Amino acid sequence: MGQHLELEGRVAVVAGGTGGIGAATARLLADLGAQVAVGFNKGAAAAQELAASLVGGLDRHTTVHMAMDDTATLNAAAVSVEGRYGRCDVLVNAAGFTDSIPHRDLDRLDDAIFDRIMVANVRGPFACIRAFTPLMRRTGDATVVNVSSISGFTGSGSNIAYCASKAALDTMGMSLARVLGPEIRVLSVSPAAVNTGFVPGRDHATLRKVADTTPLKKIVEPGDVARTILACITHLTAATGTVIVIDGGRHL
């Protein structure tokens, strides 16, 4: 795939780059010629290992500290990317947080967990976009892809606050698309249950059971989401402010 080099000369920043979806996205974008900055919070070693393993290694790719609950790190990441590459063509917000809490258990979803989810999944992506907007505007053709969830419009998911956070992320994307165009497009990619370790306690058997209830009966893999993100960058060039659903038909 790498020989096509569809993204040659472009720079992509992947917040949450060491997670399942983030890592798959970083690999795919690098395979197609992009220079990738792998964003991490606590997994510095994992980010370094991933960046080194990408096509071109550390001569082409780098790592940046991007904590969604610490805006200073996001601002510093933008400065770092500008210093190394001088541009940012793609920003993928794949970082996030959730916890498995039954919707009926209102007391267990306490204020601290609720606030942590909203900061990680809404304020953090906004602060990240804000930090990189000046750098992205310079390219004249940049793309922001927020990794959302069908929880944002179905109201079902790992907990009520997570559902609320993804609805907020999608609505925020609409607002940002209005004000950042035409230089920057903003899209949401919304999977359902993905075969990663993101949701605590969700194993492969659970994913299989869920997939069997969908029209495609397919477990959504990180690569499926990564290819959808790629399509947002390279093919859906007339789209902005919208949600692309990649869930095997689970929302039906």
C-alpha positions in Angstrom: 0.0 0.0 0.0 2.8 2.3 0.8 3.9 2.7 -2.9 0.8 4.8 -3.6 1.9 7.6 -1.4 -1.4 9.3 -1.5 -0.5 11.5 1.5 3.1 12.3 0.5 4.1 15.7 1.9 1.2 15.9 4.4 1.6 16.0 8.1 -0.8 14.2 10.4 -1.2 14.5 14.2 -3.0 11.7 15.9 -4.1 12.4 19.5 -4.5 9.2 21.3 -2.1 7.6 18.9 -1.2 4.7 21.1 -4.8 3.4 21.4 -6.3 0.8 19.1 -7.9 3.2 16.7 -5.2 5.8 16.9 -2.4 3.3 16.3 -4.2 1.8 13.3 -4.7 5.3 11.9 -1.1 6.3 12.4 0.1 3.1 10.6 -2.3 3.6 7.7 -1.5 7.3 7.2 2.3 6.6 7.4 1.9 3.7 4.8 0.3 6.3 2.4 3.2 8.7 2.8 2.2 11.0 5.6 4.6 12.2 8.3 2.9 11.3 11.6 3.1 12.9 15.0 1.9 10.2 17.5 0.2 11.9 20.4 0.3 10.2 23.8 -0.6 11.0 27.4 1.1 8.5 29.7 2.4 6.0 27.1 5.6 7.8 26.0 7.5 4.5 25.4 4.6 3.0 23.5 4.4 6.1 21.3 8.1 6.1 20.6 8.0 2.4 19.7 5.0 3.0 17.3 6.6 6.0 15.7 9.9 4.1 15.1 7.9 1.2 13.6 6.1 3.3 11.0 7.4 3.5 7.4 10.4 5.8 7.5 10.9 5.4 11.2 12.0 8.4 13.4 13.5 10.2 10.4 9.9 10.9 9.3 7.8 10.5 12.3 7.8 11.8 15.9 5.9 11.7 19.2 4.2 14.6 21.1 2.7 14.7 24.6 -1.0 15.4 24.3 -3.0 15.1 27.5 -6.6 15.9 26.9 -7.1 17.3 30.4 -4.0 19.6 30.1 -4.4 22.3 27.5 -0.8 23.4 28.0 0.4 20.1 26.6 -1.8 20.5 23.5 -0.5 24.0 22.9 3.0 22.8 23.3 2.3 19.9 20.9 1.2 22.4 18.2 4.4 24.4 18.7 6.5 21.2 18.5 4.8 20.1 15.3 5.3 23.5 13.8 9.0 23.5 14.7 9.6 20.1 13.2 7.3 20.1 10.1 6.1 23.7 9.6 2.6 22.5 8.9 -0.3 20.3 10.0 -2.7 18.9 7.3 -4.6 16.4 9.4 -5.6 16.3 13.0 -7.2 13.1 14.3 -8.8 13.3 17.8 -8.7 9.6 18.8 -8.1 10.1 22.5 -10.9 9.6 25.0 -12.1 8.1 28.2 -15.0 6.0 29.5 -16.0 3.5 32.2 -18.5 0.7 32.2 -21.5 1.9 34.3 -25.0 0.6 33.8 -27.3 3.5 32.8 -29.7 2.7 35.6 -27.0 3.1 38.2 -27.2 6.9 38.6 -25.3 7.0 41.9 -22.3 5.2 40.5 -21.9 7.8 37.8 -20.7 10.4 40.2 -19.6 14.0 39.5 -15.9 13.1 39.3 -16.4 10.4 36.6 -18.8 12.6 34.7 -16.4 15.5 34.7 -13.5 13.4 33.7 -15.4 12.0 30.7 -16.6 15.4 29.5 -13.1 16.9 29.8 -11.4 14.0 28.0 -14.1 13.6 25.3 -15.3 17.2 24.7 -13.1 19.9 26.2 -9.9 18.1 25.2 -10.7 17.7 21.5 -11.9 21.4 21.4 -8.6 22.6 23.0 -6.7 20.4 20.6 -8.4 21.8 17.6 -8.0 25.3 18.9 -4.3 24.8 19.4 -3.7 23.4 15.9 -6.1 25.7 14.0 -3.5 28.4 13.1 -1.1 25.8 11.8 -3.9 24.0 9.8 -5.2 27.2 8.3 -1.9 27.8 6.5 -2.3 24.7 4.4 -5.6 25.8 3.0 -6.9 22.3 2.8 -6.7 20.6 6.3 -9.0 18.1 7.9 -10.0 17.4 11.5 -11.5 14.0 12.2 -13.0 13.4 15.6 -13.5 9.8 16.7 -17.0 9.8 18.1 -19.5 7.0 18.6 -23.0 6.0 17.7 -23.7 6.5 21.4 -24.0 10.2 20.6 -27.2 9.7 18.7 -28.5 6.3 20.1 -28.1 7.2 23.8 -26.8 3.7 24.4 -23.2 3.0 25.4 -20.8 2.4 28.2 -22.5 5.0 30.4 -24.8 8.0 30.2 -22.0 10.6 30.5 -20.2 8.9 27.6 -23.3 9.2 25.4 -23.6 12.8 26.3 -20.0 13.5 25.6 -20.2 12.0 22.1 -23.4 14.0 21.3 -21.6 17.1 22.4 -18.5 16.2 20.3 -20.7 15.8 17.2 -22.6 19.1 17.7 -19.3 20.9 18.4 -18.0 19.5 15.1 -20.9 21.2 13.3 -20.2 24.5 15.0 -16.5 24.3 14.2 -17.1 23.3 10.6 -19.1 26.5 10.1 -16.3 28.8 11.4 -13.2 26.9 10.2 -14.1 26.5 6.5 -13.0 26.7 3.8 -9.5 26.0 5.0 -10.3 23.3 7.5 -13.0 20.6 7.2 -14.3 18.9 10.4 -15.9 15.5 10.5 -16.9 12.9 13.0 -16.3 9.1 12.5 -18.8 7.1 14.7 -18.2 3.4 15.3 -20.1 1.2 17.8 -18.2 -1.4 19.7 -14.7 -1.7 18.3 -12.3 -4.6 18.9 -10.0 -2.6 21.2 -9.4 -2.5 25.0 -11.1 0.9 25.3 -14.1 -0.1 27.3 -13.1 -1.9 30.5 -14.5 -5.4 30.8 -15.7 -5.7 27.2 -14.1 -8.9 25.8 -14.2 -10.6 22.4 -17.1 -12.8 23.3 -19.2 -9.7 24.1 -18.2 -8.1 20.8 -19.2 -11.2 19.0 -22.6 -11.3 20.7 -23.2 -7.6 19.8 -22.0 -8.1 16.2 -24.4 -11.1 15.7 -27.3 -8.7 16.3 -26.3 -6.4 13.4 -27.0 -6.7 9.7 -23.4 -7.3 8.7 -22.7 -9.5 11.7 -19.1 -8.1 11.7 -16.9 -7.1 14.6 -15.7 -3.7 13.8 -11.9 -3.6 13.8 -9.6 -0.6 14.4 -8.5 -0.9 10.7 -12.1 -0.4 9.6 -12.3 2.9 11.5 -8.8 3.9 10.3 -9.9 3.4 6.7 -13.0 5.5 7.3 -10.8 8.3 8.7 -8.6 8.0 5.6 -11.7 8.4 3.4 -12.6 11.6 5.3 -9.1 13.0 4.5 -8.7 11.9 0.9 -12.1 11.2 -0.6 -14.9 13.0 1.2 -13.5 16.4 0.2 -17.0 18.0 -0.2 -18.1 16.9 3.3 -17.8 18.9 6.6 -19.8 19.1 9.8 -21.2 15.7 9.4 -21.0 12.2 11.0 -19.8 9.1 9.2 -21.2 6.0 10.8 -19.0 2.8 10.7 -20.9 0.3 12.9 -21.8 -2.7 10.8 -25.4 -1.4 10.9 -25.8 -1.7 14.7 -27.8 1.6 14.8 -30.5 0.2 12.6 
